Each structure stands twice: as structure tokens, then as C-alpha cells.
């Protein structure tokens, strides 16, 4: 897994640069609190910031980064995800796909993460559900976020 991390991160960075819009006024920043339960490993919590750029119409692409606390191992982690967010029509609902490496300070340092999220996005507050896989097990979690 570790020998594939550099090409994977390089590919993610190249994709983000390629898909980034030319103007930055379309950027949107969100601060999110998350609480997840990972099967057979227990809960983990995270505080993340996300920057989204409008890509095409209701579709946006962005990054999510922050700090995580895994309670079973009592260790900190750094979640790093690329996100693809879709807001259908003019509804306050959203769907998103997330993926990227999470770096933990103990145990398996690099863990792959992939998830699907959906929820409600108001003017400044959002809440939703995320279902995904954080190596080596699936997880489900709740999100509460503030948009700036």
C-alpha cells in the first residue's frame, strides 16, 4: 500500500489542479464536525475544513482536510479527501463522493478512505449522513457543518 501512495497523491493533486476553476470567487468554505462509528473499531471524531469550487452548474469539486481522533487507538489522524458534490436543481439537498488518504500518527500510518454522503445544505448550516470505508473497515457517521 505504501509504495502506491506517492503516485496516488500525485494523481489526486494533478486532478485537482486540472479541474480547478480559473476564478476563485466561486469558492465555498465549510467547517464540519463529524462523529462516526467504524465496525469492530469503535467511534472516531473529526473536525474538517472543506473548500469547494463550482465546476459545472450544480456540480462542485473540492478538498476536505482536518484532524481526527480515533478512540480505540487513542491516536490523532489527518483526513485528506477530494470531494465531488452535487446539489440537484435548486433544492437544499446534496450528494457527495469523497476519497483520499488519511494519515494516522500510530498503527497503520496511511489508510485509504472512500465515502458517499448526503444531506441538507441550508444557507449557512448543513447536516447529513456519510457511509464509507476507512481501511480496514466500513463506517457510518453524522455531519454538522457551517458554511462561510
Phi, psi and omega in degrees: 000317184295328181288343178266352186292315181299310178298324179295312179296320177297319177294319177297318179296316179297319178296317179297318179293318181295320184269354181292139179287164181285325183257140184268353182290352177273003183285148180225129180249134177233141173247126189229137170258135180228144175229122185234157172237123178258129183305129178066002179239344179093191185279156167217151185235150178209153174240119184230153170248144179227138175242120180246143176240131177296126183260296178215116177054241182276004183259130177231154179234146181193192179234155175227132183211156180170215181226142181231150176237115176267118187284330182294319181263355185048054181226155177267153178219166179237104177282132177228111183228148164265144181231147174235114187243136181235127175243101185294131178055221177251030180277158177275011181268156176220155171232141178214151173245136182231147176193145178160181179274145170245134183252122179251150185276348177222161179071217176291108186297315183251124179232135177285145180224136173215140184205162174236130180232154175208156180171201183249132177238104175275196179298315182232344183242142175225153171212149183191187182236142177232133177237128184198197182223119173244115187316124014253015186219160176286161177215160175222142184204167178252149179232142172225122186226159177234132181258136180247000000 
